[in-house]
């Protein structure tokens, strides 16, 4: 029977560079940030920064999973399609909820309601990944440390350049998500440069410029593809 990666040592996971160890570290950081947000020990600006950090980590982490890990699991495990479809549904629901949350003013009571629902889904997603998907990936790879490290390196590379906000209309699978990943990442990371909770004309200018750059990139890519 597969053992949850939450119950395994770093050595059993394939070492610090293994994709399993990297995944678990991200999960632990998300849990820490959510607990911090819920603790009530921060002022308004600190809570906004913490929520921003949660959103950024959640979506860069999920994008790397969907681009690198879940395709590997579908190739290697007979039940990979069923398992990844389940977690992709969770990711999509989180994406819709966060998109709605980001449209609300932080002072709106509905904002906190959506945040609580998002946190509950993130925690469920972590349990599903640590108890089901990642142990199956570990089994499918035969606990091969070299392959786990290679996957970890690929996953980390994608995570560091991934979008950091929800885009519910974007495909959850390659090649659709990979195709738009670069321009969406540029757009999101331009938004992230602006202080958490800040609104106003300059913030909108940053978003418009980033969107224009993303459009130019997509157009250029499309033209290259026709040659």
C-alpha positions as CSV (number, residue, x, y, z in Angstrom):
1,X,0.0,0.0,0.0
2,X,1.3,3.4,-0.9
3,X,2.6,5.6,2.0
4,X,1.7,9.2,2.1
5,X,4.7,11.4,1.4
6,X,3.8,13.3,4.6
7,X,4.9,10.2,6.6
8,X,8.2,9.6,4.8
9,X,11.6,11.0,5.5
10,X,13.5,13.2,3.1
11,X,15.8,10.3,2.3
12,X,12.8,8.1,1.5
13,X,11.5,10.8,-0.8
14,X,14.7,10.7,-2.8
15,X,16.6,13.6,-1.1
16,X,16.2,17.3,-0.9
17,X,16.3,17.8,-4.7
18,X,13.6,15.2,-5.3
19,X,10.3,16.5,-6.7
20,X,8.5,14.9,-3.8
21,X,10.6,16.7,-1.2
22,X,10.2,20.0,-3.2
23,X,6.4,19.5,-3.3
24,X,6.2,18.8,0.4
25,X,8.2,21.9,1.2
26,X,5.8,24.0,-0.8
27,X,2.8,22.4,0.9
28,X,4.3,23.1,4.3
29,X,4.9,26.7,3.4
30,X,1.3,27.1,2.2
31,X,0.0,25.6,5.4
32,X,2.2,28.0,7.5
33,X,1.0,31.0,5.6
34,X,-2.7,30.0,5.8
35,X,-2.3,29.4,9.6
36,X,-0.6,32.8,9.9
37,X,-3.4,34.5,8.0
38,X,-6.1,32.9,10.1
39,X,-4.3,33.6,13.4
40,X,-5.5,37.2,13.6
41,X,-2.1,38.3,14.8
42,X,-1.4,40.6,11.8
43,X,-2.6,44.0,10.9
44,X,-4.5,44.7,7.7
45,X,-1.5,45.3,5.4
46,X,0.3,42.3,6.8
47,X,-2.7,40.1,6.1
48,X,-2.9,41.4,2.6
49,X,0.7,40.6,2.0
50,X,0.3,37.1,3.5
51,X,-2.8,36.4,1.3
52,X,-0.8,37.7,-1.8
53,X,2.0,35.3,-0.9
54,X,-0.5,32.4,-0.6
55,X,-2.1,33.2,-4.0
56,X,1.3,33.5,-5.7
57,X,2.6,30.2,-4.3
58,X,-0.6,28.3,-5.0
59,X,-0.8,29.1,-8.7
60,X,2.9,28.9,-9.5
61,X,3.0,25.5,-7.7
62,X,-0.1,24.2,-9.4
63,X,1.1,25.4,-12.9
64,X,4.3,23.4,-12.4
65,X,2.4,20.3,-11.4
66,X,0.1,20.5,-14.4
67,X,3.0,21.2,-16.8
68,X,5.5,18.7,-15.5
69,X,4.2,16.2,-12.9
70,X,0.7,15.2,-14.0
71,X,1.6,14.5,-17.6
72,X,4.4,12.2,-16.2
73,X,1.9,10.4,-13.9
74,X,-0.5,9.9,-16.8
75,X,2.2,8.3,-18.9
76,X,3.6,6.1,-16.1
77,X,0.6,5.0,-14.0
78,X,-2.5,3.0,-15.3
79,X,-4.7,5.1,-13.0
80,X,-2.9,8.4,-13.7
81,X,-5.7,9.8,-15.8
82,X,-8.3,9.3,-13.1
83,X,-6.0,10.7,-10.4
84,X,-4.9,13.8,-12.3
85,X,-8.5,14.6,-13.4
86,X,-9.5,14.7,-9.8
87,X,-6.9,17.2,-8.7
88,X,-7.3,19.3,-11.9
89,X,-10.9,19.8,-10.9
90,X,-9.8,21.0,-7.5
91,X,-7.3,23.4,-9.1
92,X,-10.0,24.7,-11.4
93,X,-12.4,25.4,-8.5
94,X,-9.6,27.2,-6.6
95,X,-8.9,29.2,-9.6
96,X,-12.5,30.3,-10.0
97,X,-12.9,31.2,-6.3
98,X,-9.6,33.2,-6.2
99,X,-10.6,35.1,-9.4
100,X,-13.8,36.0,-7.6
101,X,-12.0,36.9,-4.5
102,X,-9.6,39.2,-6.3
103,X,-12.5,41.2,-7.8
104,X,-13.7,42.1,-4.3
105,X,-12.5,44.8,-2.0
106,X,-10.7,43.2,1.0
107,X,-13.2,44.9,3.3
108,X,-16.1,43.2,1.7
109,X,-17.5,40.4,4.0
110,X,-17.7,38.1,0.9
111,X,-14.0,38.4,0.6
112,X,-13.3,36.5,3.8
113,X,-16.0,33.9,3.0
114,X,-14.3,33.2,-0.3
115,X,-10.9,33.1,1.4
116,X,-12.1,30.5,3.9
117,X,-13.4,28.3,1.0
118,X,-10.2,28.7,-0.9
119,X,-8.1,27.6,2.1
120,X,-10.3,24.6,2.7
121,X,-9.8,23.5,-0.9
122,X,-6.1,24.1,-0.9
123,X,-5.8,21.9,2.2
124,X,-7.9,19.2,0.5
125,X,-5.7,19.4,-2.6
126,X,-2.6,19.0,-0.4
127,X,-4.0,15.9,1.2
128,X,-5.0,14.4,-2.1
129,X,-1.6,15.0,-3.6
130,X,0.4,13.8,-0.6
131,X,-1.8,10.8,0.1
132,X,-2.7,9.7,-3.5
133,X,-1.0,11.3,-6.5
134,X,2.6,11.7,-5.3
135,X,2.9,8.2,-3.8
136,X,1.6,6.8,-7.1
137,X,4.2,8.8,-9.0
138,X,6.8,7.5,-6.5
139,X,5.7,3.9,-7.2
140,X,5.6,4.4,-10.9
141,X,9.2,5.7,-10.9
142,X,10.3,2.7,-8.8
143,X,11.7,5.1,-6.2
144,X,14.4,6.0,-8.7
145,X,16.3,8.9,-7.0
146,X,17.9,10.1,-10.3
147,X,14.5,10.4,-12.0
148,X,12.9,12.0,-9.0
149,X,15.7,14.6,-9.0
150,X,15.4,15.3,-12.7
151,X,11.6,15.8,-12.3
152,X,12.3,18.0,-9.4
153,X,14.7,20.2,-11.4
154,X,12.2,20.5,-14.3
155,X,9.3,21.3,-11.9
156,X,11.4,24.0,-10.1
157,X,12.3,25.6,-13.4
158,X,8.7,25.9,-14.4
159,X,7.5,27.0,-11.0
160,X,9.9,29.9,-10.9
161,X,8.6,31.3,-14.2
162,X,4.9,30.3,-13.9
163,X,1.8,32.5,-13.6
164,X,1.1,33.6,-10.1
165,X,-2.7,34.4,-10.3
166,X,-5.8,32.5,-11.4
167,X,-6.7,32.2,-15.1
168,X,-9.7,30.0,-15.1
169,X,-10.2,30.0,-18.9
170,X,-6.7,28.6,-19.5
171,X,-6.4,24.9,-20.2
172,X,-5.1,22.8,-17.2
173,X,-3.0,20.6,-19.5
174,X,-0.2,20.9,-22.0
175,X,0.2,22.2,-24.6
176,X,-2.5,24.7,-23.9
177,X,-1.2,25.9,-20.5
178,X,2.4,25.8,-21.7
179,X,1.6,27.9,-24.7
180,X,0.2,30.9,-22.7
181,X,2.4,30.4,-19.6
182,X,5.1,32.9,-20.6
183,X,2.8,35.9,-21.4
184,X,0.6,35.1,-18.4
185,X,3.6,35.0,-16.2
186,X,4.8,38.4,-17.5
187,X,1.4,39.8,-16.8
188,X,1.0,38.4,-13.3
189,X,4.5,39.3,-12.2
190,X,4.0,42.9,-13.3
191,X,1.0,43.0,-11.1
192,X,2.9,41.4,-8.3
193,X,5.4,44.3,-8.3
194,X,2.6,46.6,-7.1
195,X,2.1,46.7,-3.3
196,X,-0.6,44.3,-2.0
197,X,-4.0,45.9,-1.7
198,X,-3.0,48.9,-3.8
199,X,-5.4,50.2,-6.4
200,X,-5.5,53.2,-8.7
201,X,-4.5,54.6,-12.1
202,X,-0.9,53.6,-12.0
203,X,-1.7,50.1,-11.0
204,X,-4.1,49.9,-14.0
205,X,-1.3,51.2,-16.3
206,X,1.0,48.5,-15.1
207,X,-1.6,45.9,-15.9
208,X,-2.4,47.3,-19.3
209,X,1.3,47.4,-20.3
210,X,1.8,43.9,-19.1
211,X,-1.3,42.7,-21.1
212,X,0.0,44.5,-24.2
213,X,3.4,42.8,-23.9
214,X,1.6,39.5,-23.5
215,X,-0.5,40.1,-26.6
216,X,2.7,41.0,-28.6
217,X,4.4,37.8,-27.5
218,X,1.4,35.7,-28.5
219,X,1.2,37.4,-31.9
220,X,4.9,36.9,-32.5
221,X,4.6,33.2,-31.5
222,X,1.6,32.7,-33.8
223,X,3.5,34.3,-36.8
224,X,6.5,32.1,-36.2
225,X,4.3,29.0,-36.1
226,X,2.9,29.8,-39.6
227,X,6.3,30.0,-41.3
